[in-house]
Amino acid sequence: MPSLALMASIFLANLAWTQPTAASCECGYLVSRGSTLTPQLFTNSIVTNFADGRTVDIGPDWQRSNYGIDGHPNINPPQLAQWYYPENVYKTSEGLVDGLAIRVKAYGGTGPVSGGGVAQGFFFYRDNNNEIDIEILSGDPNAIGGPDNLHFTNKPGITAAPAAGFDPAADFHDYRIDWIPGKSEMWVDSTLRSSHTTGVPTIAGEIVINCWSNGDPTWSQGPPTRDALLRVRKTALYFNHTNAAENAAFVSKCAKATGADRVCNII
């Protein structure tokens, strides 16, 4: 079976632990949601700055994926098999660009340069009925900010693809998912771009960042003829626990806090 031994992704398997922090934010993180929406309070955070030289490898919280997805050569359009190799996720320092690189290698094994024909995703995932996606499609003409290159999705069936208004490959941007009771919101550079109340996940899952292609001309396009990189500088996750004991510990810690920074405002 034809295959692409190419893909890469990292994931947070769960958010069931408390990240150690300095003596601040004991009462949580108040996340701004624009000028017209109520801020949301979260009790915990996991922040990883891949561009910081003090971050060892990909940090202690993220994990590299290592698995394959079967291809479907006999359907229309045919889809190639995908293999997610750990070595395709690595820290990089190329000129002024420091951070994490998530690579799709070309058939020809050329140098690691930007290339079309891949899907790049930042998403929450538990199963096909509990998924929130922000996906960028790099195939032409999408790479120049065309109408179909930036997708916001609650799986299995709610998809919006507004024009990005910019070339996602030209610079770093802030992509954000807000998952709150009964609603998912997708933001780009602090602007709300999409909001969904249908198909909102109701159970715990993983946070995943990936870069892939299966040659499907209706979605990822490709496969790429050059190596394609998704570069990530920083990730910030704010979340609540469902564990009663951990919530009780948070309440106790907050009750003892007296500093002005006991609640941290996240813009």
C-alpha positions as CSV (number, residue, x, y, z in Angstrom):
1,M,0.0,0.0,0.0
2,P,1.4,3.4,-0.9
3,S,2.3,5.5,2.2
4,L,3.7,8.7,3.4
5,A,6.2,8.0,6.2
6,L,6.0,11.7,6.9
7,M,3.7,13.0,9.6
8,A,4.2,14.5,13.0
9,S,2.1,15.5,16.0
10,I,2.4,16.2,19.7
11,F,-0.4,15.9,22.3
12,L,-1.3,16.4,25.9
13,A,-2.9,13.1,26.9
14,N,-5.0,14.6,29.7
15,L,-5.2,17.7,31.9
16,A,-5.6,15.9,35.2
17,W,-2.5,17.3,37.0
18,T,-1.7,20.6,38.6
19,Q,1.3,22.4,37.2
20,P,3.6,23.9,39.9
21,T,3.5,27.7,39.9
22,A,5.1,30.5,41.8
23,A,3.3,32.0,44.8
24,S,0.7,33.7,42.6
25,C,-2.4,32.9,40.7
26,E,-3.6,30.9,43.7
27,C,-7.2,31.8,42.8
28,G,-6.9,31.0,39.2
29,Y,-6.7,32.6,35.8
30,L,-9.3,35.1,34.5
31,V,-9.2,34.8,30.7
32,S,-10.4,37.8,28.7
33,R,-12.9,37.0,26.0
34,G,-13.1,40.4,24.2
35,S,-14.9,43.5,25.2
36,T,-18.4,42.1,24.9
37,L,-18.1,38.6,26.4
38,T,-17.8,37.7,30.1
39,P,-14.3,36.6,31.2
40,Q,-13.9,33.0,32.2
41,L,-12.1,31.8,35.3
42,F,-9.9,28.7,35.1
43,T,-8.1,27.0,38.0
44,N,-5.0,25.6,36.3
45,S,-2.6,26.3,33.6
46,I,0.0,24.6,31.4
47,V,2.2,27.0,29.5
48,T,5.1,25.9,27.3
49,N,7.4,28.4,25.6
50,F,9.3,26.4,23.0
51,A,11.3,29.4,22.0
52,D,12.8,29.7,25.5
53,G,16.3,28.1,25.6
54,R,15.5,26.9,29.1
55,T,12.7,24.6,27.7
56,V,14.3,21.2,27.4
57,D,13.3,19.4,24.2
58,I,9.5,19.7,23.9
59,G,8.9,20.3,27.7
60,P,7.6,17.9,30.3
61,D,3.9,18.0,29.4
62,W,3.8,17.3,25.7
63,Q,4.3,13.9,24.1
64,R,5.3,12.9,20.6
65,S,2.9,10.7,18.6
66,N,4.1,7.4,17.2
67,Y,1.4,5.6,15.2
68,G,0.1,5.0,11.7
69,I,-3.3,5.5,9.9
70,D,-4.2,3.1,7.1
71,G,-4.6,4.4,3.6
72,H,-7.7,4.0,1.4
73,P,-6.4,3.5,-2.1
74,N,-9.6,2.2,-3.5
75,I,-12.0,5.0,-2.6
76,N,-12.6,8.2,-4.6
77,P,-10.5,10.2,-4.1
78,P,-7.8,7.7,-2.9
79,Q,-6.0,8.5,0.4
80,L,-2.4,7.5,1.3
81,A,-1.5,5.9,4.6
82,Q,0.0,8.2,7.2
83,W,2.8,7.5,9.7
84,Y,3.4,9.8,12.6
85,Y,7.1,9.6,13.5
86,P,8.5,11.0,16.8
87,E,11.7,12.3,15.0
88,N,9.6,14.7,13.0
89,V,8.9,16.8,16.1
90,Y,12.0,18.7,17.3
91,K,13.2,22.0,18.7
92,T,14.7,24.3,16.1
93,S,16.6,27.5,15.8
94,E,16.7,28.8,12.3
95,G,17.9,32.4,12.0
96,L,15.5,34.4,14.2
97,V,12.9,31.6,14.3
98,D,13.2,29.7,17.5
99,G,10.6,27.2,18.7
100,L,9.1,23.8,17.9
101,A,9.1,22.3,14.4
102,I,6.5,19.7,13.3
103,R,7.5,18.3,10.0
104,V,6.0,16.6,7.0
105,K,8.8,15.2,4.9
106,A,8.6,15.2,1.1
107,Y,9.1,12.1,-1.0
108,G,12.3,13.5,-2.3
109,G,13.8,14.3,1.1
110,T,14.6,17.9,0.3
111,G,15.6,20.6,2.8
112,P,13.1,21.7,5.5
113,V,11.4,24.6,3.7
114,S,7.8,25.7,3.7
115,G,5.6,23.8,1.3
116,G,2.0,23.3,0.2
117,G,-0.2,20.3,0.4
118,V,-0.5,19.7,4.1
119,A,-3.1,20.2,6.8
120,Q,-1.9,21.8,10.0
121,G,-4.1,21.4,13.1
122,F,-4.6,22.6,16.7
123,F,-7.4,20.8,18.3
124,F,-9.2,19.1,21.2
125,Y,-9.9,15.4,20.5
126,R,-11.6,12.5,22.2
127,D,-13.3,10.7,19.3
128,N,-15.1,11.6,16.1
129,N,-18.1,13.0,18.0
130,N,-16.1,15.1,20.5
131,E,-13.6,17.2,18.6
132,I,-12.9,21.0,18.2
133,D,-10.6,21.9,15.4
134,I,-8.7,24.9,14.1
135,E,-7.1,23.7,10.8
136,I,-5.0,25.5,8.2
137,L,-4.8,24.1,4.6
138,S,-1.6,25.1,2.9
139,G,-2.4,23.9,-0.7
140,D,-2.6,26.6,-3.3
141,P,-4.5,29.0,-3.5
142,N,-5.1,28.6,0.2
143,A,-1.6,29.6,1.2
144,I,-2.2,33.2,0.2
145,G,-5.3,33.6,2.4
146,G,-7.9,32.3,0.1
147,P,-11.5,31.4,1.1
148,D,-10.9,27.9,2.2
149,N,-7.6,27.8,4.1
150,L,-8.7,28.4,7.7
151,H,-11.3,26.0,9.1
152,F,-13.2,26.0,12.4
153,T,-15.0,22.8,13.2
154,N,-17.0,21.0,15.8
155,K,-16.9,17.4,14.6
156,P,-18.6,15.5,13.1
157,G,-20.6,18.0,11.1
158,I,-20.2,21.7,11.9
159,T,-17.6,23.4,9.7
160,A,-17.0,27.1,8.9
161,A,-14.2,28.2,6.5
162,P,-13.9,32.0,6.4
163,A,-11.1,33.6,4.6
164,A,-8.1,34.1,6.9
165,G,-7.4,37.6,5.6
166,F,-3.7,36.8,5.8
167,D,-1.1,34.3,4.7
168,P,-0.7,31.9,7.7
169,A,2.7,30.9,6.6
170,A,4.2,34.4,6.5
171,D,4.3,35.0,10.3
172,F,3.3,33.7,13.7
173,H,-0.4,34.3,14.8
174,D,-2.3,33.5,17.9
175,Y,-4.8,30.7,17.4
176,R,-7.2,30.0,20.3
177,I,-10.0,27.7,21.3
178,D,-12.4,28.5,24.1
179,W,-14.4,25.4,25.2
180,I,-17.0,26.5,27.8
181,P,-20.2,24.8,28.8
182,G,-22.4,24.4,25.7
183,K,-20.2,26.4,23.4
184,S,-16.9,26.4,21.5
185,E,-15.3,29.6,20.2
186,M,-12.4,30.0,17.8
187,W,-10.2,33.1,18.0
188,V,-7.4,34.4,15.8
189,D,-5.2,37.2,17.0
190,S,-7.7,38.1,19.8
191,T,-10.6,38.3,17.3
192,L,-13.6,35.9,17.6
193,R,-13.8,34.2,14.2
194,S,-16.3,31.4,14.9
195,S,-18.7,30.2,17.6
196,H,-20.6,26.9,17.8
197,T,-23.3,25.6,20.1
198,T,-23.9,22.3,18.2
199,G,-21.7,19.3,18.5
200,V,-19.9,20.7,21.6
201,P,-17.8,18.1,23.4
202,T,-19.0,16.9,26.7
203,I,-16.2,14.6,27.9
204,A,-12.4,14.8,28.5
205,G,-9.9,14.4,25.7
206,E,-6.5,15.3,24.3
207,I,-5.0,18.6,23.0
208,V,-3.2,17.9,19.7
209,I,-1.0,19.9,17.4
210,N,-0.2,18.2,14.1
211,C,1.0,18.5,10.5
212,W,-0.1,15.9,7.9
213,S,-1.0,15.0,4.4
214,N,-2.8,12.0,2.9
215,G,-2.9,13.2,-0.7
216,D,-6.7,13.9,-0.6
217,P,-7.3,16.6,-3.3
218,T,-10.4,17.7,-1.5
219,W,-8.7,18.5,1.8
220,S,-5.0,18.2,2.6
221,Q,-4.1,18.1,-1.1
222,G,-0.5,17.1,-1.7
223,P,1.4,15.0,-0.9
224,P,4.0,17.8,-0.7
225,T,7.0,17.9,-3.0
226,R,9.1,19.7,-0.4
227,D,9.4,19.3,3.3
228,A,6.7,21.3,5.1
229,L,7.1,22.7,8.6
230,L,4.6,23.8,11.2
231,R,6.4,26.1,13.6
232,V,5.1,26.7,17.2
233,R,6.6,29.2,19.5
234,K,4.3,28.9,22.6
235,T,1.3,27.1,23.9
236,A,-0.9,28.2,26.8
237,L,-3.7,26.1,28.2
238,Y,-6.1,27.2,31.0
239,F,-8.5,24.6,32.4
240,N,-10.6,23.4,35.3
241,H,-10.5,20.0,37.1
242,T,-13.5,17.7,37.5
243,N,-11.7,15.8,40.4
244,A,-13.4,16.7,43.7
245,A,-10.3,16.4,45.8
246,E,-8.3,18.7,43.5
247,N,-11.1,21.2,43.4
248,A,-11.2,21.2,47.2
249,A,-7.4,21.8,47.4
250,F,-7.8,24.7,45.0
251,V,-10.5,26.3,47.2
252,S,-8.3,25.9,50.3
253,K,-5.2,27.4,48.6
254,C,-7.2,30.3,47.3
255,A,-8.7,31.0,50.7
256,K,-5.2,31.5,52.1
257,A,-4.0,33.8,49.3
258,T,-3.7,37.5,50.1
259,G,-1.5,38.8,47.3
260,A,-2.7,41.2,44.6
261,D,-1.8,38.6,42.0
262,R,-3.9,35.8,43.5
263,V,-6.0,36.0,40.4
264,C,-4.0,36.4,37.2
265,N,-5.6,38.2,34.3
266,I,-4.9,36.6,30.9
267,I,-5.5,39.0,28.0
